[in-house]
Amino acid sequence: MEGREVRVGVEGSGLELSAYAVVPLHARRGVVVLHEILGRRPEIERVVDRFAMAGYAGVLPDLFAGGSRIVCVRNLMRACATGSGPPVELVLAARRWLCGQAELAPAQVGLIGFCITGGFVLAMGRGWGAVSANYGAVPKPELMQGIAPVIACYGERDRIFGHLGKRLRDTLSSLHVDAEVHSFPTVGHSFLTDGDHPVLEWFSRPFLHARYDPSIADDAWRRILSFFERHL
């Protein structure tokens, strides 16, 4: 079940997207993993590995490939607000590739995002088997109409995003979405992934308190995997 570098074709664009993938034999579920604003990093690749250990086929597309970082971030922010655009096409291309490799239907594939893609997965979450949104923004309610079942995690020490758990919970309830929204009082941003970014942690401390917390992360991961197993 070793991870490998793959190329994913994007229909109608001529673009080949670089991605990290693990496709176990006889996987019955799949997941498309989206990276944080820092881009494709080893700690996000390890998220794919975590899912693979649980029997999932997984792929992590590099949403910043094929253009400058500034343009790609701008496109991603626009897609968070509209639910459409080039980043959506890249993610759908990754799902098509995964379904073809593992012989899965789209309803057997979940979508998980962190940080900037935590809000993005909510904006493009229709048509998936399940969605996991982690410490991201909350899109307009109309973008989440018809979204797949959602599990979301927030750290309450995150002063920018931590308070959004209640808003998301209320919005999804009003839309009659099957959802779990969890808020963890002792952690901040990026607590789910084991990256080592001391400079970022220092500069973000007054606002995000970005830091991996293994004990809280293990609890949250159990919840995410259990939710996906029920819905995929």
N, C-alpha and C positions, 0 to 999 in steps of 0.2 A: 504493500500500500504506500509506496514511496511517492512523494509529490513530483510532478514534472512540469517543465515549461511547455506550454502549448500555444498555438496560434489559432485564433478564432476569426473566421471571416464574417464581415458585416455586409449583409445583403444590400446590393444597390449602390455601395460606396467604393468598392475596390479596396477598402481598408482591411488589414489584418491586425487584430487586436492581440497583444501579448497577454498571457494569463497564466496563473498557477492552478494546477488541478490535481486532484486525487480521485481516481475512479475505481473503487473496490469491485471485485467480481460479485455479481449477483446483488448489487445494491438495490434496495426497494424504495429508497427515497433519495432526493437530491437537494442541494442547496447552492444558491448563488450568493457568494460573500462579497460585500463591498467595503472598500477601504475608507479610512478616515481622510481628513484634509491633508495629512502628511503624505498621502499616496500609498502605493503598495509597499508595505514594510514586512519584515520577517514575522512580527507579532500577529499580523493579519493572515499571513500564510499559515501560521500555527492554528488559527481558527478553522481553516479548511482541514488541517490535520485532526483537530479535535472532532469535527463532524465525521471524518473518515473512520476514526476509531469507534464511533457509534454506528457505523454501517452505512453512512451517507456517501454518495458521489458528490463531490464539491468542486466548484471552480471560482477563482478570484480574478476577475478581469481588471486590467489596469485602465482605469477611467481617464488617466492623464496621458495615455499613449497617443501619439498621432498629432500632437499640438503642443503649444507652449503651456506651461503650468498655469499662467494667469488666465489664458483663454479657457482652458479646461475647467478651472475653478469657477469662472464666470458662467460657463454653460451649465455647470452642475447647480449653481445657485438659481439660475433661471428655471431649470427643470424642477427644482424644489418648489418653486412658486407656480408652475404651470402643469406639471405632470407630463410634459412632452419635451421633445428636443433630442439632440444628438446623444446625451448620456443614456436616455431611455432606450434608444436603438442599440447602444452598445450592450446594455444589460440584457435585453431580449435576445441579442445574438449569442451571448454567453449561455443563456438558458437553452436556446435551440441546440447549441453545440453539446451541452451536457445531456440533454434528452436523447440526442443521437448516439452519444458515446455509451450511455448507461441504459438505453432503451426504456426511458421513462416518459410518462405523460406530463404536461405542464402542471396538472393538479397534484402531482407527486413531488413538486419542487417548491422549496421555500426560499425566501429572500431575507437576508439579514444585512443591516447597515449600522454604522457607528459614526458619531459626530456629524459631519455634514451629510453623510448618507443615511444617518438615522432619520432625518426628516424626508430625505429623498425617497426612501422605500415606502413611506406613508403616502407620498404623492403619486407613486406609480404602482400601488399595491393591488390593483384589480387584476384578476386572472391568475393569481398565484395560489398555491396550496395553503400557505401561511406566511406571515410577515413578522420579523423581529426588528423593532426599532429601538435604538439605544442612544440615549442622551442627545437627541436631535430636536430640531424645531418641529412645530405642529403646523401642517399646511392648512389651507382653507377647507372648511368642511365639505364643500362640493367636490374637492379633489379626492376625498376619502369615501365618497358615496360608492357602495358596492365593493369595498376593499375586502380582501381575504381576512380570516381570523388574525388578530394582532396580539403579540406580546411585546411589551415595552418596558425598559428599565431606565431609571434615572437615579443619579446620586444627589441627595439634597444639599450637599456642600457646594455643588456647582451653582454659582450665583447667576449664571446666564441661562442655563437650561433646566436646572433642577426643579424649579417651580412649575414646569410645564406638564408634569405628570397628571395633575388634577385636570388641567384643560383638556388633555388628550383623553383621559378617562371619560369626562363629561361629553366630549364631542362624539366619541365612538359609541357611547351609550345612546345618545340621541339618534345616531344612525343605525342602531340595532345591530352593531357589529359584535361578534363573539370576541371578547378581548380580556386580557389581563394586563394591568399597568402596575408595575412595582416601583416603589420609591425606597431607597436605602439611605437612612439618615447619616451614616458615618463616612460616606465616600463622596467623591466629586466626579469630575469628568474622567473618561477613559479608564474606569476602574475594572473593566472586563478583559482588557488585553494587556499582555505582559511585556510591553515595550519599555525600553530604558531610554528616557529622554530627560535627563536631569536639568538641562537648561530650560526646556519648555516647562517642566514642572515648576521651576523656580519663578519664571516670569508669569506663569498663569496662576500662581498660588492665590493672589487676592480675589480672583474671579472664578476660576474653574476648579482649582484644587485637583488638577489632573494627576492621577497616580493610580497604578495598579494595586488592587487589594485582593490577595489570593483567597482569603476566607470568604469575603462577600462575593467575589467573582464565582467561586465554586458553587455557592448557593444559587446565584443568578443563572449560571449555566445549567444547573439541574432543572430549573424551572423552564428555561428556553427549550432544552432538549425534550423534556416531558410534553411541552405544548406542541412542538413540531411532531412528535410521535403520535399524538392524538389526532392531528389534523392532516397529516400527509399520508 
